[in-house]
Amino acid sequence: MKKFLALSFGSSLVLGCSNLAYAETNTLQLQDVFNLEYANQIDMTEDGKTVYFVRNRMDIKTDRKIGNIWSVDYKTKQLQPLTSGVHMDYSPVLSPDGQRLAFISTRDGSSQIYMKWLKTGAIAKISNLTSSPRAISWSPDSSQLVFSMFVPSNSSAPVSLPGKPKGATWAEPAKFIDDVYYRADGGGYTQKGFSQLFAIDANGGNAQQLTNDEFDNAGDVSFSKDGKSLYFSANRHEQNLLKPTNSEVYKLNLNTLAIEPITDRNGPDQQPKISPDGRYLAYTGYDDKRTNYENTQLYIRDLKTGDTKSLTPNFDRSVGKIKWSANSKGVYFSYADKGQTALAYQPRSGKRKVITEQIGSVAFGRPYSGGDFDVSEDGDVAFTLGDTQRPADIASVKRGKAERLTNLNADALDTKQLAKVEEIWVKSSYDELPIQGWIAYPPEFDSSKKYPLILEIHGGPVANYGPHFSAEVQLFAAKGNVVLYMNPRGSDSYGKEFAQTIHHNYPSNDFDDLMTGVDAVIEKGFIDESKLFVTGGSGGGVLTAWIVGHTDRFAAAVVAKPVINWISFVLTADFYPFFADYWFPGKPWDHIEHYMKRSPISYVGNVTTPTMLLTGESDYRTPISETEQFYQALKLQGVDTAMVRIPNASHGITTRPSNLMTKVAYIQWWFDKHTK
């Protein structure tokens, strides 16, 4: 009898493992991150027949994102590679004559400009640059390219030590720093120098430096119709370092290299685009009122008369990427609306027309909005198409009809059971303000059962989530969690007033918005209230730390790359002049009470929730010292806590796929550890 029971138990165990193995292969697993792909950086031929794009994938051997340039034919949907290899090919730009495709590649170990001859298929490196090129643009006659590149300044330490004997080994010399911006997240400690504009012959050769002064002359450029001058955006004001948003549009004479300002106001003027007929300048910007958010508007300047007007003065959304129509009668632009990216056509005079509201995010880990588009000469549109079930593909709109052109993740996801995502709206318990959110249900969800709930909070804080694919959300749901993500007050894509509710007031009632969402999901009846969990990164990390200081309803929390103390943050973060002037009423020493009232560290005495912290060790946006403060405070308070440090990772922890896996695995482990 005992043998029979043992054999029966053994058989059922094997059967159970078999079912478990099937379930695991049938839902998204951590290692599946390396199977996912997404499209971005679109460039469409003028006839609308071919779309070029970057096809991104994750390489499991190098643990890095790999990008190659592909094309897709509109009629046949035939995919064709233009480049290949385990490296990054990016920024594809078609020549105006349609004969060549310029792009940047890391294939020889550094970022250089390459050229693809489309008729012959030949590829050649045409540059030998000492720094990475950015924002390549063609001249109107297809003869040359303009780009920006960092140029180091000659500098030497003010102190040199005497007396070092020949052959002696002394300590590494001290590093002398006197720059306002001395380190940048993702880039480390910076070298002295400035970004300058360069031109290079499209057939290769030495690059000619077009600007040579102590300003960062970077970003996209736009040529005049005759090709004799170009327009670019830069902050060339005397106080440019301490007032970083005050950029203007400038005109550079390519014969004399003289630079003259075209705009002059307090605020950012960006994305200069000359109309195809050469008469108008389109650009984006807003009047700077030192708030946490203003709507970016679309401006048109008549270059003959100098008359300038906004085409979107009453449009309560921010204008994103812009592109002229071929007939110069209007401008296409993208914008975020309620967590979704849309594309509109705005004539120089008249009503806007929405082209599509389906532009898919090119974010990968979390469901942030975004995306890309391009427009042909006849008004055909190519755009990134994505949803909660798929990362970004390529789609087109012709004569008002949208059509998918690629299905890049069919092999990776068609056999997977993914979380279904449902939109919800709630009215905040604080003031009845409508708040949008989304619920991700685990595969094979059964409303008669009880599930853990994870509240996942976006960063920014002025940013937005939406109905987009998220590897992190899907992985949490695959482990049997219901996941709630929301756009609390302060998020963009809901208008200026909504975003400005947190101006000098963050965190605050965004806490109430999030708790209202949690309550709404609980009311549906399928949540185990003993298994409520909360996590978020960056601004979401701030709110997670704030939440555990204001309620004990969560069983566990994971605070990722947070700000814990606004005073220390402003005095250690990489972009500190902006944070001090726009997020707060003044400098920390003049407003200590205000800073501390909004700092999660002020409420650490209230925390009882088991709280883990997770941050990249090379994060200079929310430096790891913020994490260390909260960790040590929680230890002193006797709270169950742990700290996860991601080596060599910046603020964008999940840039490397294995770090995304690490982040999700540690968060899930912490929640499982504190499951009652």
Order of alpha helices (4+ residues) and beta strands (2+ residues): alpha-beta-beta-beta-beta-beta-beta-beta-beta-beta-beta-beta-beta-beta-beta-beta-beta-beta-beta-beta-beta-beta-beta-beta-beta-beta-beta-beta-beta-beta-beta-alpha-beta-beta-beta-alpha-beta-alpha-alpha-beta-alpha-beta-alpha-alpha-alpha-beta-alpha-beta-alpha
